[in-house]
Amino acid sequence: MTSHVRVHASLVVKDAASFLQDVKVLIEATQKEQGCVSYQLFKQAGTKNTFALVEEWSSMEDIEAHEESEHVTKFIELQKENFTIDNRMYTLVEFE
């Protein structure tokens, strides 16, 4: 089991108002999920439509369950034409 997973998802959106409305629902639901340590939205300074979702999960299994959740699939369906994404996943380096 992989522990401590961090995701940095950079998003460029076309319609920020629509995105913010739908992402708020996504964030509220996700923060209640098992294994969600942190799930926050940031806006890139000096831009209008560039955001980052920064996530931290207890395990890879938890994030896989998140990706299949109803609120994620609904968000993607609602917003799929509204953003481009650069999604990067990192796992914790554990030293002995």
N, CA, C and O of each residue as an XYZ file, in Angstrom:
384
protein
N       0.848     -1.188      0.000
C       0.000      0.000      0.000
C       0.887      1.242      0.000
O       1.736      1.407      0.876
N       0.686      2.106     -0.978
C       1.423      3.363     -1.054
C       0.781      4.359     -0.100
O      -0.432      4.567     -0.114
N       1.618      4.966      0.726
C       1.069      5.943      1.668
C       1.477      7.358      1.270
O       2.461      7.566      0.560
N       0.717      8.295      1.732
C       0.964      9.720      1.538
C       1.162     10.072      0.071
O       2.279     10.084     -0.445
N       0.067     10.351     -0.566
C       0.065     10.731     -1.968
C      -0.326     12.202     -2.056
O      -1.278     12.642     -1.411
N       0.410     12.950     -2.852
C       0.092     14.357     -3.078
C      -0.151     14.551     -4.565
O       0.576     14.019     -5.404
N      -1.189     15.323     -4.879
C      -1.520     15.626     -6.261
C      -1.526     17.139     -6.436
O      -2.089     17.875     -5.626
N      -0.885     17.583     -7.511
C      -0.933     18.986     -7.914
C      -1.592     19.015     -9.279
O      -1.014     18.551    -10.262
N      -2.783     19.551     -9.344
C      -3.524     19.639    -10.601
C      -3.631     21.104    -10.991
O      -4.346     21.874    -10.349
N      -2.922     21.484    -12.037
C      -2.989     22.853    -12.549
C      -4.085     22.918    -13.600
O      -4.111     22.119    -14.536
N      -4.988     23.874    -13.438
C      -6.129     23.995    -14.340
C      -6.197     25.394    -14.933
O      -6.079     26.391    -14.221
N      -6.388     25.455    -16.234
C      -6.680     26.713    -16.916
C      -8.131     26.612    -17.360
O      -8.503     25.704    -18.103
N      -8.950     27.559    -16.894
C     -10.384     27.494    -17.160
C     -10.817     28.609    -18.112
O     -10.191     29.667    -18.186
N     -11.892     28.346    -18.829
C     -12.461     29.345    -19.732
C     -13.425     30.264    -18.979
O     -13.360     31.486    -19.109
N     -14.317     29.662    -18.193
C     -15.350     30.394    -17.460
C     -15.109     30.187    -15.967
O     -15.525     29.178    -15.396
N     -14.438     31.141    -15.347
C     -14.065     31.003    -13.942
C     -15.282     30.940    -13.022
O     -15.270     30.189    -12.046
N     -16.317     31.699    -13.305
C     -17.501     31.707    -12.434
C     -18.151     30.329    -12.384
O     -18.486     29.838    -11.306
N     -18.328     29.714    -13.531
C     -18.913     28.375    -13.597
C     -18.016     27.359    -12.890
O     -18.488     26.519    -12.123
N     -16.726     27.452    -13.160
C     -15.766     26.550    -12.533
C     -15.822     26.666    -11.011
O     -15.897     25.656    -10.312
N     -15.785     27.878    -10.505
C     -15.779     28.079     -9.051
C     -17.062     27.569     -8.399
O     -17.028     27.032     -7.292
N     -18.171     27.733     -9.074
C     -19.441     27.230     -8.545
C     -19.397     25.704     -8.404
O     -19.777     25.162     -7.366
N     -18.941     25.025     -9.437
C     -18.928     23.555     -9.413
C     -17.791     22.993     -8.571
O     -17.958     21.961     -7.920
N     -16.650     23.649     -8.574
C     -15.514     23.117     -7.809
C     -15.762     23.249     -6.302
O     -15.232     22.461     -5.518
N     -16.552     24.224     -5.898
C     -16.886     24.377     -4.472
C     -17.618     23.134     -3.975
O     -17.324     22.636     -2.888
N     -18.559     22.633     -4.754
C     -19.298     21.417     -4.397
C     -18.346     20.226     -4.342
O     -18.415     19.406     -3.426
N     -17.458     20.138     -5.328
C     -16.467     19.065     -5.367
C     -15.578     19.082     -4.123
O     -15.349     18.043     -3.504
N     -15.092     20.236     -3.770
C     -14.186     20.361     -2.621
C     -14.898     19.978     -1.327
O     -14.351     19.232     -0.516
N     -16.102     20.479     -1.131
C     -16.838     20.175      0.099
C     -17.078     18.675      0.253
O     -16.940     18.140      1.352
N     -17.432     17.999     -0.823
C     -17.666     16.553     -0.760
C     -16.359     15.790     -0.563
O     -16.300     14.838      0.216
N     -15.325     16.208     -1.261
C     -14.044     15.505     -1.184
C     -13.434     15.598      0.206
O     -12.863     14.621      0.692
N     -13.542     16.735      0.845
C     -12.946     16.908      2.167
C     -13.551     15.979      3.217
O     -12.985     15.818      4.299
N     -14.691     15.368      2.909
C     -15.340     14.430      3.822
C     -14.954     12.978      3.531
O     -15.328     12.074      4.279
N     -14.215     12.755      2.459
C     -13.879     11.397      2.042
C     -12.844     10.746      2.948
O     -11.993     11.406      3.544
N     -12.952      9.431      3.026
C     -11.963      8.645      3.768
C     -10.598      8.847      3.120
O     -10.464      8.757      1.899
N      -9.600      9.115      3.933
C      -8.231      9.236      3.454
C      -7.849     10.605      2.944
O      -6.684     10.832      2.614
N      -8.793     11.525      2.869
C      -8.465     12.878      2.413
C      -7.821     13.650      3.566
O      -8.473     13.949      4.567
N      -6.560     13.960      3.415
C      -5.838     14.736      4.425
C      -6.056     16.224      4.165
O      -6.283     17.004      5.090
N      -5.984     16.600      2.892
C      -6.155     17.999      2.513
C      -6.586     18.065      1.055
O      -6.117     17.279      0.232
N      -7.472     18.996      0.731
C      -7.952     19.186     -0.637
C      -8.301     20.657     -0.767
O      -9.361     21.088     -0.313
N      -7.409     21.435     -1.390
C      -7.580     22.881     -1.421
C      -7.400     23.438     -2.822
O      -6.654     22.890     -3.634
N      -8.092     24.528     -3.091
C      -7.993     25.223     -4.365
C      -7.203     26.510     -4.173
O      -7.431     27.267     -3.230
N      -6.272     26.737     -5.090
C      -5.484     27.962     -5.097
C      -5.648     28.628     -6.455
O      -5.852     27.952     -7.463
N      -5.560     29.947     -6.482
C      -5.593     30.714     -7.725
C      -4.181     31.224     -7.970
O      -3.534     31.746     -7.062
N      -3.705     31.070     -9.205
C      -2.367     31.561     -9.523
C      -2.355     33.071     -9.464
O      -3.174     33.727    -10.107
N      -1.436     33.624     -8.702
C      -1.334     35.066     -8.542
C      -1.116     35.745     -9.893
O      -0.318     35.290    -10.713
N      -1.832     36.826    -10.103
C      -1.662     37.617    -11.312
C      -2.380     37.080    -12.535
O      -2.189     37.594    -13.637
N      -3.205     36.053    -12.359
C      -3.945     35.506    -13.496
C      -5.441     35.571    -13.208
O      -5.862     35.751    -12.066
N      -6.230     35.424    -14.260
C      -7.681     35.404    -14.106
C      -8.221     33.987    -14.014
O      -9.147     33.723    -13.247
N      -7.654     33.079    -14.787
C      -8.284     31.782    -14.980
C      -7.350     30.591    -14.767
O      -7.568     29.531    -15.353
N      -6.342     30.742    -13.963
C      -5.441     29.630    -13.692
C      -5.509     29.284    -12.206
O      -5.322     30.135    -11.337
N      -5.785     27.990    -11.944
C      -5.986     27.508    -10.585
C      -5.154     26.253    -10.356
O      -4.651     25.639    -11.297
N      -5.024     25.891     -9.103
C      -4.371     24.630     -8.753
C      -5.178     23.961     -7.645
O      -5.503     24.578     -6.631
N      -5.490     22.696     -7.860
C      -6.038     21.867     -6.793
C      -4.859     21.112     -6.206
O      -4.158     20.386     -6.911
N      -4.647     21.289     -4.916
C      -3.555     20.615     -4.228
C      -4.189     19.655     -3.241
O      -4.921     20.053     -2.334
N      -3.888     18.375     -3.442
C      -4.531     17.313     -2.671
C      -3.478     16.511     -1.911
O      -2.352     16.335     -2.376
N      -3.867     16.033     -0.741
C      -3.030     15.079     -0.024
C      -3.928     13.965      0.491
O      -4.975     14.207      1.092
N      -3.488     12.730      0.236
C      -4.258     11.541      0.565
C      -3.427     10.593      1.417
O      -2.200     10.572      1.325
N      -4.106      9.812      2.241
C      -3.428      8.842      3.098
C      -2.841      7.680      2.317
O      -1.818      7.119      2.710
N      -3.489      7.310      1.202
C      -3.000      6.160      0.432
C      -3.433      6.274     -1.028
O      -4.331      7.041     -1.374
N      -2.778      5.503     -1.854
C      -3.145      5.440     -3.266
C      -4.552      4.868     -3.419
O      -5.298      5.293     -4.301
N      -4.914      3.928     -2.588
C      -6.250      3.333     -2.633
C      -7.325      4.383     -2.371
O      -8.382      4.372     -3.003
N      -7.050      5.288     -1.438
C      -8.019      6.348     -1.145
C      -8.211      7.285     -2.337
O      -9.337      7.681     -2.640
N      -7.132      7.635     -3.003
C      -7.268      8.538     -4.151
C      -7.933      7.829     -5.323
O      -8.666      8.457     -6.087
N      -7.690      6.537     -5.477
C      -8.369      5.784     -6.533
C      -9.879      5.744     -6.293
O     -10.664      5.866     -7.233
N     -10.279      5.572     -5.038
C     -11.710      5.601     -4.703
C     -12.290      6.995     -4.976
O     -13.407      7.124     -5.478
N     -11.530      8.018     -4.645
C     -11.949      9.402     -4.900
C     -12.205      9.620     -6.389
O     -13.218     10.209     -6.767
N     -11.300      9.152     -7.224
C     -11.421      9.356     -8.671
C     -12.674      8.703     -9.253
O     -13.167      9.122    -10.301
N     -13.183      7.686     -8.580
C     -14.386      6.988     -9.039
C     -15.662      7.493     -8.364
O     -16.754      7.020     -8.679
N     -15.536      8.440     -7.445
C     -16.690      8.905     -6.673
C     -17.676      9.677     -7.549
O     -17.316     10.217     -8.595
N     -18.914      9.712     -7.097
C     -19.979     10.385     -7.838
C     -19.700     11.876     -8.008
O     -19.943     12.432     -9.079
N     -19.194     12.527     -6.966
C     -18.973     13.971     -7.070
C     -17.832     14.311     -8.037
O     -17.861     15.372     -8.660
N     -16.846     13.448     -8.174
C     -15.780     13.691     -9.149
C     -16.300     13.491    -10.566
O     -16.074     14.329    -11.439
N     -16.992     12.386    -10.791
C     -17.500     12.131    -12.143
C     -18.513     13.201    -12.564
O     -18.563     13.583    -13.734
N     -19.307     13.677    -11.628
C     -20.273     14.740    -11.942
C     -19.546     16.045    -12.273
O     -19.901     16.728    -13.234
N     -18.535     16.388    -11.483
C     -17.762     17.606    -11.739
C     -17.117     17.554    -13.123
O     -17.166     18.531    -13.872
N     -16.520     16.428    -13.457
C     -15.869     16.291    -14.761
C     -16.889     16.420    -15.886
O     -16.628     17.078    -16.893
N     -18.030     15.803    -15.718
C     -19.075     15.901    -16.743
C     -19.526     17.355    -16.932
O     -19.709     17.808    -18.062
N     -19.703     18.072    -15.839
C     -20.156     19.461    -15.915
C     -19.098     20.393    -16.496
O     -19.427     21.349    -17.198
N     -17.830     20.115    -16.205
C     -16.763     21.063    -16.525
C     -15.795     20.613    -17.623
O     -14.856     21.345    -17.938
N     -15.994     19.454    -18.203
C     -14.998     18.881    -19.126
C     -14.632     19.792    -20.296
O     -13.505     19.730    -20.788
N     -15.542     20.622    -20.745
C     -15.257     21.542    -21.851
C     -14.721     22.882    -21.364
O     -14.378     23.745    -22.172
N     -14.648     23.059    -20.056
C     -14.310     24.356    -19.485
C     -12.861     24.465    -19.016
O     -12.416     25.564    -18.686
N     -12.118     23.374    -18.978
C     -10.751     23.484    -18.472
C      -9.801     22.526    -19.159
O     -10.197     21.514    -19.738
N      -8.522     22.888    -19.070
C      -7.440     21.966    -19.412
C      -6.683     21.723    -18.119
O      -6.638     22.583    -17.240
N      -6.087     20.537    -18.013
C      -5.471     20.157    -16.744
C      -4.102     19.532    -16.972
O      -3.882     18.784    -17.925
N      -3.198     19.862    -16.071
C      -1.893     19.206    -15.981
C      -1.862     18.604    -14.585
O      -1.683     19.312    -13.595
N      -2.037     17.297    -14.518
C      -2.203     16.587    -13.251
C      -0.926     15.822    -12.919
O      -0.479     14.996    -13.714
N      -0.341     16.082    -11.768
C       0.892     15.407    -11.363
C       0.708     14.785     -9.981
O       0.251     15.437     -9.042
N       1.073     13.519     -9.882
C       0.918     12.777     -8.643
C       2.294     12.428     -8.074
O       3.196     12.002     -8.796
N       2.427     12.619     -6.769
C       3.694     12.364     -6.092
C       3.443     11.435     -4.909
O       2.420     11.545     -4.233
N       4.378     10.522     -4.661
C       4.307      9.680     -3.465
C       5.466     10.043     -2.558
O       6.535     10.447     -3.014
N       5.232      9.890     -1.273
C       6.203     10.263     -0.259
C       7.454      9.394     -0.352
O       7.360      8.172     -0.475
N       8.605     10.018     -0.293
C       9.866      9.295     -0.223
C      10.119      9.019      1.256
O      10.240      9.940      2.065
N      10.193      7.749      1.586
C      10.400      7.368      2.989
C      11.819      6.841      3.159
O      12.239      5.913      2.468
N      12.540      7.439      4.077
C      13.916      7.046      4.357
C      13.959      6.087      5.528
O      13.168      6.197      6.465
N      14.881      5.153      5.470
C      15.024      4.205      6.594
C      16.042      4.698      7.575
O      16.299      4.038      8.583
